[in-house]
Structure formats: structure tokens, C-alpha cells
């Protein structure tokens, strides 16, 4: 990749761990290791709270807020949501907690609209739901392919809304997310002035290449987010968020969760954003992040090789049809 993983971790200024695992399976409150969020001046924990489909699994709002509050207590202070998650329920839930805890968190949301007018209306509603007048991070949500990129960068499109919001200091950092088209994301990052990006990074997708409609399993590395888009983001000094670390749960039972987290965090990323639909998962993932030690290149290669071709093909089919919650 051209970036030594251990050198990156040193350059990112990873701080010491303040959260420790207890005998009863809970984790003592404290700060998780922090990394620089690219050139933005923000410092973020290496673990983020994903608030998409897994957050919706908390059927009761009070239970959901208790889980989110616990995550913040443990130092999981990067909150990742989106305008479209659960038809706005995700942002509305988070907004209930923000009057008391906004100053403690890095708040990120995403806009699905492709025109400037549509995106501006969505941004206004997202701010209202989240009960805040500013965002730390604002993404264009779910870049699908090169045709979608053409829509995003055309005259009067969403990109204008993001630039304007950053100029007016409504948002601090702007970016774009992508699930299944590394070439499109690489192109977007090369062409435009983004501060950050969010992409699917895991041991299986490291050996999947772009294909019409999504990703295709391939026996050789190359063409994945890890090989194409990630180096561009690193070179341009962007904040980088790893998502789909568990392959939308497709890798559970194949690789231990703590090793999947370690794989993602051993890449040159700022943090990994995980959906955590049960309180015990919050405790376990926070403990794994607190205990994180970088994998060696050989350890990472072994994890990639541990994913069978059949599993890769199954994941290719899943992500080809996947739409973010």
C-alpha cells in the first residue's frame, strides 16, 4: 500500500488506553485510544458507534439511549448516523441525548439527496432531529457507481451543499461514503476536496474487486477499497472511517470479533465504526479496542486467507444488493 501500518500508528499519535476490562465482562469507563482525524484537527476514538440497522434493533427508545449513553461513558464518542437510517428514527433517538452530551461527542451524519436543494432540506431536518446547530462530520451517503458520481458532481448537486455548509461552519469536515464500488470512491477522492471518507474494510473484501453492480470475489488482491481508495485517502490526509468491519455480520463465526476489529484498526484508518445491537457487544467491542495491538502484515495476510472462496462469493452477492439502512 505504500504506507507502513506501524509507521501510520506512530504518526497518528495513538494515545494510551484508559478503559480496562473487568472480571464481570463490563469495561471500566475511560478514554479509548485516540487518533488524528486526518487534517481536520479533530481527535477521535478508534471505535465509533454505528447507528444504522443495528441501532434499530433496540426496539425501545429508552433502551437504545441507555446503550448509546453507556458507549459514550466507555469513550466511544464518535457517533455515526444518517438522515435515512430507519426513516429518521436514528437521528431522532440520538437527538434526545444531545442536549446533555453534545459536547462529549463527535457527531457525524450523511445525506442521501443528490441535488443541492434536496440535500439542503435534508441537512436542515437532520440538524433539527439531532438537536444541534452544527455537525462535526457530514458525508454524502452511499456512492453507488461512476454514474452516481456524475450526479453528485454536476451543477446544482449535493457537493455544492457540502462545500457551502463547511464554508458557513455548520459542519467541520465533509466527506463521502461507499459500500461496493472502490473505483468510484477512488475517483471521487482524487477529484474533490473532501476532508474524510468512510468505506467498507474487512479481511474478506480486501480480496474482492469491483464489478458491474458491486464487488466480485477474486483470488488475487487488487481492486478493493484497501488497494484503490484507501491509499488515495491516506495520501490526501483525510480522516478515514472503516465500516462493515464484520461484513454486516457475514464474517461472524469465521473470524473472532476482536481479530476483525484488529484487522481494520491495523490499516491506516482513524477509526472503525461498528453497529452494536446489544449492551454486551458494546462492552466487548470497547474492551477489544482498548486492548488493540497492531497486527503484523503476516497476521493480516493469514486473516485474509482464512476466509473461504465460498464465503467471499456469498458476501459479493450480499453487498451487490445491499442498501444502507
Steps between C-alpha positions, in 0.01 A plus 500: 500500500796732535416582862656292776226421752722536804639829370144625450402417857801689631431798273132506598598550863306214661456585868513268796199292600280608789228232479562158653303176493357376829439145619122530462530573129440873525754766415610775734410845365786694351649625177574265216816550294467809281620570147517813291206533262713582202580868453176622664648572842252261660613216725277192497479172693603194301150354547183671378133430575318404180135604517353327196311171483661363816392805703145439375509157665448677831121503475454721804627859479604510865700179456667644191594821681633308799720298264628811323563675831697199622711504185582868555593424861748242369660753266315399183433865421490495118128470417429392141144545373323596176196696386344185353570255783169348610311782328650755737455302822877465550563875493193568715616253764848647511350848518327414826842450658677799346378778734689326782795349311565694178829645628638151564455355152613525140169503311482377140206459264449434129274643231339278232380785275679561174382854419610804700142596583410152622820467701453842659150407616631172637782673685256742662279212614797296625620791715149534641475128579845495658422810707819677399597798288824349375653171394854374528476281190259503204518236226338443165334165565569179308679578174376223272700518177656736248160608368403596853824695532405695187172596667677604820751727327266657242386862516247560778577169670557389860872576491415871492296460819793339682748766393258774606433337839873475568559859390223619733646285782181302542724196456868457571587216262333376182535162336344215307418136578502193276409134550568319176684697229867569575568653157223757545622591849861525387393733219289715733782535752750594229275763343347681795592686818372255760631501857399142577354180361333181619544167321447126547821344634530144623710188447265358236450810287875560482499236225183605319516709185250743350249362253180628339246546778743462788791280606619166362699232682846459351789270599760775481531833683440818307203713413355509851439803721817408687706505181334784307317756713682474832843608367345810340335597828827449688699701245256792523502503880135410548323370806417138418217294650493123453150353480358151435783372720298184570374486141146585616534196730592276205841431658377413848597141570779522242737741677481591872349850549807639675719389209265664249524823697878464517517442124316824424692704756833370369424676172578873472155608620387746766234274648268205442125562525304199626133429547444364852141372545548365854654649810746213539632568149578857605698369798683240289585732213617777732723249679639378167575858392662578836722192469581553131848421381587537130510180298816422311471485119525120523219483757280709272580275205402193703163655584438576133588143406270361770190617311390228258419571137142387564465759775643769273250412227216512754619841617529621142136410441396663827677831442393513136140536618568673834349840569610686811224513763 
